[in-house]
Amino acid sequence: MKNTDLAHIIMMIRGTHGRDLSGYDEGFLAKMLRKRMTASDSGTAAAYLDRLADDPAEAEDFFQSLRIGYSEFFRNPLTFALLEQLVLPGLVEAREKSGRAEIRIWSAGCAGGQEAWSVAILLDELLAMRNRSLPFRIIATDISEAELAAARQGLYDAAAVRNIRTGHLRDYFSCKGESYVVAPRLQAHVDFSFYDLLDEQSSSPSAGVFGDFDLILCSNLLFYYRPGVQQFILKKVRHGLSPHGYLVTGEAERAIVDQADGFRAVAPPAAVFQKSNENFNHGFHE
């Protein structure tokens, strides 16, 4: 697909449907457009442009295709090993020493909730092993109401829980037919709510009040956007972190964070970073 074709489609969608797609990575946008062209039997970019202009249903199908809602439990073993062995124990110790009320975590772009539940399992297990009663709260956000509704149910089929340890499956899930449902005691720690990371009027989800998160997970999301949007998201995330708080991204996004100000890698090649106050020119008030 030519750049001019892509530019024409972006302009038409903005004018006709009021959607601004200019922040997406061009390669990702072109890939999704080609898929929809095939699915809609549009032989050329010009034909698909006409189809988008005249068919609101096709336009909506295209918009939905841009919302990548894939997630897994304990998706990246290296990252979750680091969370389990270093990051979460450190957060527990730091919170106890500071006397703060709770550990606060944000799962941004949570999709079906698997990431948020995975962290909740590790943290609940850690506190139980240490016989601690430190409160913790995980705020999980997404722009898809359908994904959020599914996440709130906490109901997953057997294929979805294949990465979960047998002990975790026994302790944190119960069987419901041929599926598994998250235990109520874990659900009490996780709140699912709508939030758009690209919202320029807010620095964190309303459920998070003023941010101050000990850990933010923003995994496999940054690479769908252009560099300017990536940096906007990272500035927002950094603003939402407590001093020396942690950021987790996807492994393929490590280079994006490495090029940003205000973060330092914790243990490469894991995509785990810690907030740093050095050489940072931020766009939000701190």
N, C-alpha and C positions, 0 to 999 in steps of 0.2 A: 504494500500500500504506500502510495506517495505521500510525502509530508503535506503537500497541498491538499490532497484528498482528506487527510486527517484534520487539517486546519479548517476546511470547509464544514466538516461534520461537527467539530467542536463549536464553531460559530453558529451553525443551524440549531444545535441542541440548546445553546444558551439563549438564542432568540425565540425559539418556538416552545421549548419546554422549561426554560428558566433554570437549567442545571449547568453549573460551571465545571467542566471536566479538564480545565487547563492545568490543574495541579497534578494530574496523573502522569506517570512515566510514559513517554511516547511509545516505547516498545510494548509495554503491557496493554496500553489502550489499543494499539494496532492489532495485537493478538486477539483481544476480545472482540474487536470489530470484525475480524476475519471469521471468527467462530459464528458470530451472529449472521454474517452474510451467508455463510454456508447453510445455517439452520433455517434461514428465511428464503432460501433459493434466490438470492440476489447475486447476479453474476458479476456486477461491477460495483465499485465504490459509489458511482453516480446513481445507480439503481437503488442501492441501499440508502443513500441520502434521501431519495424521494420516498422510500418506504418509511424511514424514520419520521419524516415530516408529516406523512398522512396517516400513520398508524400508531396511536398512543400506546396500544398494547405491546407492539414491538419495541417502542422506545422504553417502556417499563421493563421489558425482558432484558434489554441491553443494560439499563441502569443496574438491575439486580445482578447481572453477570459480573459487574465491577466489585461487588461486595464478596470478597473471598472469605468465606466463613468456615474454613477448615481448621480443626483443632484435634489434639490427641491428649490422652492422659500421659504425663511424664514423657513428653514428646522428644526432648533432647536429653539423653542419659547423662552426658557430661555436665550440662547445665544443672540438672536436678541433683546430681551428686555433689556439685559445689554448693548448691543451696542447702542441701541436707547436712553436709559436713562442716561448712564454714560460715556461710552467710546467715542462715536462720539461728544457729547457736550464738553467733555474735550479736544479732539483734536482741535476742532474749537477755543476754548478759548486759548489754548496753541499756536496755529499758529498765532493768531491775536497778542498776546503779544510778540511773537518772531519776527514778521515781515516777516516770511517766505512766499515764493510766493504761495505755494499750499499745500494741503493735499494730501499725496501719499499713495495708498493702493495697495497691491498685493494679488490677489486671485490665489493661486497656486493649480493646478489640478482642473481647473474650470469646466471641463466637458461641459455641455450645456449652461453654463453662468448664471444659475439662482442665484447662490450665489452672483456673482458680481453685477447683476442687483438689488438684494435685498438690498445690502449695498448702492448702488447708490441712490435708492429710499429714504432710511432713511436719507442720508446725504443731498440730494437735498431738502427734506421736511424740515429738521432742519434749513438749511440756509434760506429757504423762510420764515419760521415762525419767524426767528430772523431778517429778512430783511438784510441779509448779502450777500455779493457777492464774498466770498472767493472761489477761484478756487480749484477744486479737480480733481484728476486723478486716475482711477482704472486700473491697468494692470492685465489682466486675462490671465493665461497661462495654457497650457495642452500639452501632447505629441500626442494627436489624432487630425490630421488635419480635420477629419470628424466632430468631436465634435466642433472644433473651427469654422468651416464653419457654422454650425447650430447656434452657439452662436452669431456670427456676424449678422445673419439674425434677431435675436431677435423675432422670431415667435414661439408662443406656443399655444397648443390646450387648450380647456376649462379645462380638467383634470389637466393640468400642473399648472394652475393659481388658483387652488382651495384654496391655503393657503394665497392668497393676499387679503388684506382688500378691501372692496368695494371702498373706497375713493382712495386708491392707484391704483386700477384697472382703475378707471375713469380718474385719473390725469396723469398716466404714461403709459397708453396703449391705442391703438385704435383697433377697430374691423377690421378684414380682413377675410371676409367670416365667418366661424365658429371658427376662431382662433383669437389670440390677438398678436399685434406687439408692441414692446417697442417704446416709443415716441422718436423722433429725439433728443430732448433736453437732454434726458438721455444717448442716444447713443454717444453723443459728449464727454462724460466723461469717457467712457470705451474703452480700446484698448485690442483686443484679439491677442495673438501671441504664437508661438511654443516655449516651453522651457522644458528641461528635468531636473528635480530636482536632478537627480543623476549625472549630468555632473560635473566632477571633475575639469574642466578647467575654470569654471565661478562661481561666488558667487551670481549672480542674473541675471534675464533676461535682454537681451540687451536693450529692450524697457525701462527698469528701470534705465538705465545708471549705477550709482554706488550705487543703493539701496536707503538707507535713507528713508525707508517706515515707515509711522506712524502706519500702521496696516497691518499685514499679516494674511491671512486666509489659513490654510493648514488642511482642515477638512476631516476626514474619509479616510485618505491616509496612515498614518504612520503604522497602524496595519497590512498592507499587507507585511511589510518588516521585516527582521531580526533586532535584537537590534542594531547591528553595523551600519546598513544603516539608521535606525531611528535616531541615534545620529548624523550621518553625515548630514542628512536633517535638524535637529534642529540647528546644528551649522551654517549651511548655512543661515537658516532663521534668527537666532539671529544676524548674521553678517549684514544681510540686513535691520534690524530694526534701526530706529533712536533711540537716547537715550530715554529710558522710553517708547518706542513704544510697541504696543500690538500684541499678537499672539492669534489666535482663532483656536482650533482644534475640532474634534468630541468628544462627551462626553466619548466614549469608549476609548479615547486616553489620558485622563487626567493623568492616572498613568504613562504613558510614559514620558510626559513632567515633571511631578513631580520628576522623577528620573534624569532628565537632569540638568546640571548646567546652570545658567544664566537666569532663569525665576522664577517669583513668581506668585502664583495664585491670581487673583483679587477678586473673590467672589464665592468660592466653593458653590455648586457643578457645577457651570457653567464652561465650558472649555475655559476660557479666562484668559490669562496670560500677565504679563508685563515684559519687559526686565529688568534685574537686572545686576549690575556690580559685584556682590559679588560672590566669589569662582568660577570663570569661567576660564576654561582652553580651549581656542578656537583653531580651526584648520585653521582659515583664518586670514589674517592680517587686523587689525582694526586701 
